[in-house]
Amino acid sequence: MGKLVSTIFVTLDGVYQAPGGPQEDTRDGFEHGGWSFPYGDDDFGAFITEVFDRAGAFLLGRRTYDIFASYWPKVTDPGDPVAGRLNALPKYVASTTLTDPGWAGTTVVGGDLAKEVTALKESTDGELQMHGSGALAQSLLALDLVDTLHLLSFPVVLGTGRRFFADGAVPTAFRHTGGRVTAAGVSLQTYALEGRPRYGSYELPDNG
């Protein structure tokens, strides 16, 4: 059975919206698209290559799928560490409206998300990877279906935008399994999901 692995870019104030370009996601009048670009150094590229090397298949939200499908099929170098995987491996897009995906190797999944994603994990040899796809990742975290979270925190604060861990998120505990910081200051941290948080108190016991 494969693992569901989510890789998400966030700012220091938790925004995940439109990291890759100004027009990527302008919902709610968002004007800060492309905020991750200045930090894409060699260290960052090496980490992304490591992640994609472990991919067995991809699960994407509709918005991320459309962004990827407009660009990566045009990168035809099979040696490209990202395009080579994305173009060759199975891709699944969670959508209730997409009926005829144009990107080769794409299957649309809809209906009972928990049931379908569980089946995809069981049938995937290696990692079933989500990249971006913030709303989908939020839904699958709430269903306890994500096994590993790569949380990439960029040293920038935007003040507006859609936040990954928004109000109402299901309380969840994580276990840190590895990480490093790039030369440009991006914190690359990996977590395994541990279930629900545990609680306690720093108050000294009352011994009477």
N, C-alpha and C positions, 0 to 999 in steps of 0.2 A: 504494500500500500504506500502510495506517495504521500508527501507532506505538502500542505498548502502554505506557501511562503509569500508574505506580502512585503514589498519594498516601497516605502513611502518617503517623499521629501517633505520636510516641514521647516518653517521658520522658527525662530526662538519663541515667538508667541503662538506657535501651533498652526499656522496657516499652511494649507496644502494646495491651495488653488493656483493654477496656472504657473507652475515652476519653469516651464520650458520656453515660453514666448508670450509677447504682448497680446496676441489674439487667441491664445489657447483656451481661455475661459474668462469671459468678461461679464458673467452673471453678477447681478446686484451692482453693476457699475464698477467692477473691480478694474483698477488701473495700474496694477503692479506686476503684471504678467512678465515672466522671464527672469524672476529674481534669483534663480539658481545658476544662471549662465556664468556670472563672473567667477564662480568657484570651481569650475570644471577643469581642474588640473590633472596631472599625471596620476597622482595618488587616487583621486576620485575615479578616473578611468580604469585604473587597475582593479578597484573594488567592484565596479560594475561588471567588468570582464569576468571576475571570479564568480559573481552571482549568476550571470548568464551561462557560464560553463556547466552549472549544475541543473539547468532547466531540462525538464522532460516534456512539458507542455505549458501553455499559457492560458490564464483566465483573466479576461479584461472586462471592465465596465464599458458601456456603450460610448461614452464620450472619449475615454482613452483609446478605445479601439479605433474610432474614427480618426483620431489624431495620428495614431501609429500607421493605420492603413493608408493614409495620404502621403506617407513619407517612406517607410521602411521597404516596401516592395520595389521602390526605385533604386535602392542600394543593392546592387547585384553582385558585389564581391562576396563570394562564399567564405572568404577568410575574415570578413568583418565580424568581430565577436558578438555583436548585437544582431545585426541584420541576418547573419548566417543562421542563427538560432530561430529568430522570429519568422523568417521566411520558410524554414524547413520543418519546424516542429508543429504539432497540432495546436490550434488556437481555438479557444471557446470564448464567446462573447455573451454576457448576460443582458438580454434585451427582450422586451415584449413587443417591439415594433419592427425590428430588423428582420427581413424575410429573405433577402438575397445578398449575402455578403460577397463582396468582390475579391477579397483577399484569399488566395488559394490556401486550403487547409483549415478554413474557418468553419466552425459549427456554432449555431445559435442555441443557447440554453435559456429556458424560461420556466414558468410554472413554479413548482415547489423548489425554491432555491436550495434549501437545506438538503433535500433528497438528491437533487441533481449534482450538487457540489460534492457531497459525500461519495456518490458513484464515480465522479471524475477522479477524486483522490484515490479510490480503490483501484481504478484502471490505469493510473499513471505510473510509469516506471521512472522514478526520480522525483524531482520537485515540480509540483503544479504551481507556477509562479504568477503572482499578481504584481503588476507594476503600475504605480499611480492608482487610478480607479478608486479614488478615495471613498465615494459613497458605497461602492460594493464592498470594499474592505471593512468599512464601519459595520455594514450589515452582517458580514461573515464573522467579525470579531464578536458581535452581540450573540451570535449563534454558537460560539465556541468552536468554530471550524478552522480558524487560523492556527497553525502549529508554530510558525516562526515569523517574527516581525523584524525586518531591517528598518530601523528608524534613523533616517539621515537628517540631522539637524544642521541648518545653515545659519551662519552668524549674521542674521539680519532680522529686524523687527519691522512689520508692515502696518500694524494697527487695525487693518481691516482685512476681510477675506474669510473664506470658509475654513473653519478649524477642524483638524482631524479628530481630536478628542473633545467633542463638543458637549455642551450641557445635555444631560440625559444619557450619556454613554453608560453602558453596563459596567459596574465596578469589576475590574479585572486585575489580577496580580500577574506579574511577569518575572521571569528569572533571567538575569543577564548572562549571556553565553559567550560574549566576545565583543571586541570593538577597538577602534583606533580613531585618531584624528588626522585629517589630511593637512598638508602644508598650508593650504588656504583656510584652514579652520573649520572644515565640515566634520562634525562628529558622526562617525559611522558606528552605530551600536546595534547589536543583535540580541533579541530576546525570545525566549520560549514562553508560551502561555502556561500559567500555573493554576488557573482557576480563579476563585474569588479571593479578595484581600482578607488578610487576618488583621485583627485590631488588638490594641493593648493601651497601656497608659504609662507615662513617665512619672506619674505621681508616686511619692514614697508611700509605702503601706502604713496604715495607721495601726501602731502597735499598742495603742491605749496609753 
